Amino acid sequence: MSPEVADLFSVAAAVLPVLACLVEWAGSVAISERHHSHHDTFVISSALTRSFAFAMLLMGAIGLMLGWLCDVGGFDASADVVVPFFSSFVIALFVLWVLMRRYRVSLYDDFMDIRPYMGRVRTVKYDKIERMEWHGVRCGTGFRSLKVFSAGERPVKIPGVLDLEHILVRVDRYDALAWGMQQLR
């Protein structure tokens, strides 16, 4: 591996975790749902995104420390292998962190806006919802993700890490919920 590429991995291991921690410290709110006069907004919990930032910081520091120990002869391994290994974890987790911080569901009186992990904002009118289905495995909140199918549109998925009880109460379309409320928990 060329020294320039190894240096890029070292920079990634040092800079990306610090950037994520700074954003979490300066720009994050402690609550995952905000109620406004005309809408409610739900985002991924800051506890989860902060834990990602902390994991990046920890793995980046371990990678740089082990790389330094390899360079000074503390381990019989190449820093050109050790640092990119840990940096790859940091880079992958940074991308996941950015995507999770982007996700948002805003609920209005007769429609909701969903800003997915990737892609454009999707608007779903409550009266156009044909059905809603539980999808995937249960998350730490005890809920599975919710797929919302509306007329003529691709389905949108609301992850189970959000407060689905409040979202379902605001949407108020239990008639469209597949298998009824017994599948909620």
C-alpha positions, -999 to 999 in steps of 0.1 A, spaced: 0 0 0 13 34 -9 22 58 19 -4 83 6 -32 58 9 -21 48 44 -21 84 54 -56 89 41 -68 60 63 -50 75 93 -67 108 86 -101 91 83 -96 73 116 -88 106 133 -110 132 116 -143 114 110 -150 104 147 -141 139 159 -164 154 133 -192 131 144 -187 139 181 -186 176 174 -219 174 155 -235 153 182 -223 177 209 -232 209 191 -261 201 169 -280 173 185 -311 176 207 -318 152 235 -353 142 224 -363 121 194 -398 136 189 -408 173 188 -443 186 190 -451 218 172 -483 237 169 -490 224 134 -469 192 132 -450 165 150 -415 155 140 -398 121 148 -361 114 143 -337 86 152 -329 88 189 -298 109 198 -287 82 222 -283 58 192 -265 84 170 -242 94 199 -233 58 206 -223 55 169 -201 86 173 -185 71 204 -179 38 187 -162 56 158 -140 75 183 -131 44 202 -123 23 171 -104 51 154 -82 56 186 -76 19 189 -66 17 152 -42 46 154 -27 34 187 -22 -2 173 -8 13 141 17 33 160 27 3 181 33 -17 149 55 11 136 77 12 167 80 -26 168 56 -34 196 38 -59 173 50 -80 145 24 -67 121 23 -40 95 6 -7 103 -4 -6 66 -28 -35 74 -39 -26 110 -49 11 104 -70 5 73 -88 -23 90 -100 0 118 -104 29 95 -127 9 73 -149 3 103 -149 40 111 -158 50 75 -186 25 73 -200 36 107 -197 72 97 -218 66 65 -244 48 86 -244 76 112 -249 103 84 -278 83 70 -295 78 104 -292 115 113 -309 123 80 -340 102 86 -371 121 97 -409 117 98 -431 148 101 -468 144 108 -493 170 98 -531 171 100 -538 152 68 -504 140 55 -469 130 66 -435 138 51 -409 111 53 -373 119 46 -357 85 41 -321 75 47 -314 81 11 -335 98 -16 -361 125 -18 -387 134 8 -419 113 3 -453 128 11 -481 103 21 -517 115 25 -535 97 52 -567 92 31 -547 76 3 -532 49 25 -544 15 12 -527 -6 39 -499 -7 65 -479 -39 73 -454 -48 99 -420 -56 84 -387 -71 96 -376 -81 131 -385 -64 163 -362 -35 172 -350 -25 207 -383 -6 212 -402 -38 208 -417 -28 175 -410 -40 140 -408 -15 111 -440 -3 95 -445 -4 57 -471 21 44 -487 15 11 -505 43 -6 -524 45 -39 -501 46 -69 -469 51 -49 -440 29 -38 -443 19 -1 -424 38 25 -409 21 56 -410 37 90 -383 21 112 -393 5 145 -368 26 164 -392 56 161 -422 60 184 -446 41 162 -474 43 188 -476 81 185 -472 80 148 -501 55 144 -523 76 167 -516 107 146 -521 89 113 -554 73 127 -558 47 100 -561 15 121 -585 2 94 -555 0 70 -532 -17 95 -528 -53 84 -537 -79 110 -552 -52 133 -538 -39 166 -529 -73 181 -497 -73 160 -486 -39 175 -465 -56 202 
